[in-house]
Amino acid sequence: MAVRVQREDFDVGAELAALTAGRTDIGGVSCFLGLVRDIAGERPITAMTLEHYAGMTEKMLGEIETEARRRWPLDATLIVHRHGRLEPGDRIVLVITASAHRKAAIESCEFLIDWLKTKAPFWKLEETDAGARWVAARQSDDAAAARWKEPRQTAGKAAK
């Protein structure tokens, strides 16, 4: 399990290379990179601050990662999530999953990002020219996470 919550930026290429170095058992890798947008709805955003509870956040990310490993035959995973003040274009989150099977890598990556969005204890404060406001949970995020409530049988899991 590799979970990191950090203020510092990360290098996607270096993280991917480190995760797969010498791993000839991996047949598929899926990656999600989340970036700070410069707009929310119709409002331009000048910055976003992500707050979290140290210890509790890492524990929850670990539990989410453990659930992904229970559902899919994963050979490697990485979750890196930043906190602090970020500006448009900055990297926020990186999720990488690797498996012998591409379908398991793709589905588990999608699962992880959907559950991180709704279950990870982060709070977002958006800064705009009109002032700052806390970001509320969105129904679309809840709907995306809800589709993963029941474990799904994948081709990769059935093959093991």
C-alpha positions in Angstrom: 0.0 0.0 0.0 1.3 3.4 -0.9 -0.6 6.4 0.4 0.9 9.8 0.8 -0.8 13.1 1.9 1.6 16.0 1.4 2.0 19.7 0.8 4.7 19.2 -1.8 4.2 18.7 -5.5 4.9 15.4 -7.2 6.3 14.2 -10.5 3.9 12.0 -12.3 6.5 10.4 -14.5 8.8 9.6 -11.6 6.0 8.2 -9.6 4.9 5.9 -12.4 8.4 4.8 -13.1 9.0 4.0 -9.5 5.8 2.0 -9.2 6.5 -0.2 -12.3 10.3 -0.5 -12.1 11.3 -4.1 -12.6 7.7 -5.3 -12.5 7.2 -7.7 -15.4 4.0 -9.1 -13.8 2.1 -5.9 -14.5 0.1 -6.0 -17.8 -1.9 -2.8 -17.3 -1.5 0.5 -15.5 -4.2 3.1 -15.1 -3.5 6.6 -13.9 -5.7 9.6 -12.8 -4.3 13.0 -12.3 -6.5 15.7 -10.7 -5.6 19.4 -11.3 -7.0 22.6 -9.9 -9.3 24.2 -12.4 -9.5 28.0 -12.9 -13.3 28.0 -12.8 -16.1 26.5 -10.7 -19.5 26.7 -12.3 -19.3 30.2 -13.7 -16.9 31.7 -11.2 -13.2 32.1 -11.9 -11.1 30.6 -9.1 -7.8 32.2 -8.1 -6.8 29.5 -5.6 -8.0 26.5 -3.6 -7.0 25.5 -0.1 -7.3 21.9 0.9 -7.5 21.1 4.6 -7.4 17.7 6.3 -6.9 16.0 9.6 -3.4 14.4 9.6 -3.6 10.8 10.6 -7.3 10.4 10.0 -6.9 11.2 6.3 -4.1 8.7 5.7 -6.1 6.1 7.6 -9.2 6.6 5.4 -7.2 6.6 2.2 -5.6 3.3 3.3 -9.0 1.8 4.0 -10.2 2.9 0.5 -7.1 1.4 -1.1 -7.6 -1.8 0.9 -11.2 -2.1 -0.4 -9.9 -1.7 -4.0 -7.4 -4.5 -3.4 -10.2 -6.6 -2.1 -12.3 -6.1 -5.2 -9.6 -6.3 -7.9 -6.4 -8.3 -8.4 -4.0 -5.3 -8.0 -0.2 -5.7 -8.1 0.6 -2.1 -7.2 -1.3 1.1 -6.2 -0.3 4.6 -5.3 -2.4 7.5 -4.0 -0.8 10.9 -3.5 -3.1 13.7 -2.4 -1.9 17.2 -1.7 -3.1 19.7 0.9 -2.5 23.4 1.4 -3.0 26.4 -0.9 -3.0 25.4 -4.6 -3.4 27.6 -7.7 -5.1 26.8 -11.1 -3.0 24.2 -13.0 -1.4 22.7 -9.8 -1.6 19.0 -9.3 -4.0 17.9 -6.5 -4.2 14.1 -6.6 -2.6 11.2 -8.3 -4.0 7.7 -8.3 -2.2 4.8 -10.1 -3.3 1.2 -10.2 -1.5 -1.7 -11.8 -2.6 -5.2 -12.5 -1.9 -8.2 -14.7 -5.2 -7.2 -16.4 -6.0 -3.8 -17.9 -9.7 -4.0 -17.0 -8.8 -4.4 -13.3 -6.4 -1.5 -13.5 -8.9 0.8 -15.2 -11.9 -0.1 -13.0 -10.0 0.1 -9.7 -8.5 3.5 -10.6 -12.0 4.8 -11.3 -13.3 3.3 -8.1 -10.5 4.9 -6.1 -11.0 8.4 -7.4 -14.8 8.1 -7.0 -14.5 7.0 -3.4 -11.7 9.5 -2.6 -13.9 12.3 -3.8 -16.7 11.4 -1.4 -15.1 9.5 1.5 -11.7 11.1 2.1 -11.7 13.8 4.8 -10.6 16.8 2.8 -12.2 20.2 2.9 -11.9 22.6 0.0 -11.9 26.4 0.2 -12.2 28.2 -3.2 -10.9 31.7 -3.5 -12.5 34.0 -6.1 -12.5 37.7 -6.7 -15.8 37.8 -4.8 -14.3 36.1 -1.7 -13.7 32.6 -0.4 -16.3 29.9 0.0 -16.2 26.3 1.2 -17.1 23.7 -1.4 -20.2 21.6 -0.6 -20.5 17.9 -1.5 -22.0 17.4 -5.0 -24.8 15.0 -5.8 -22.9 14.0 -9.0 -19.9 12.8 -6.9 -22.2 10.9 -4.6 -23.9 9.2 -7.6 -20.5 8.2 -9.0 -19.4 6.7 -5.7 -22.8 4.9 -5.2 -22.3 2.7 -8.3 -19.5 1.0 -6.5 -21.5 -0.1 -3.4 -21.7 -3.7 -4.5 -18.5 -5.5 -5.3 -18.1 -6.2 -9.0 -16.6 -9.3 -10.5 -14.0 -8.4 -13.1 -12.3 -10.5 -15.7 -9.1 -10.1 -13.7 -10.6 -11.3 -10.4 -12.2 -14.3 -12.1 -8.9 -15.3 -13.7 -7.1 -15.6 -10.4 
